[in-house]
Amino acid sequence: GRATLLVERFDPLAGWLFDARFHPRLGGGRATVSFRPPTVGRWRVTGEFDGSRRASPSRGGTAEFTVIEPVTDG
């Protein structure tokens, strides 16, 4: 089946704002996506399993992280 991962960034005035949505395919109960936050600040990712023919949809959890320096190449 597939999952839905919702990425949001925190704006001090507006609260949590949408940034990206991913729909990775799961294999062995795991999914992998690549995401590079474009700015410093607070971020969170919320995951859900969308279901399959043999498994019901389910809510996942939320992970929060803070980017404190710009990510640079090299």
Secondary structure, DSSP 8 states (H G I E B T S, - for coil): -BEEEEEEEEETTTEEEEEEEE--B-BTTB-------SSSEEEEEEEEE---SSS--EEEEEEEEEE-S-----
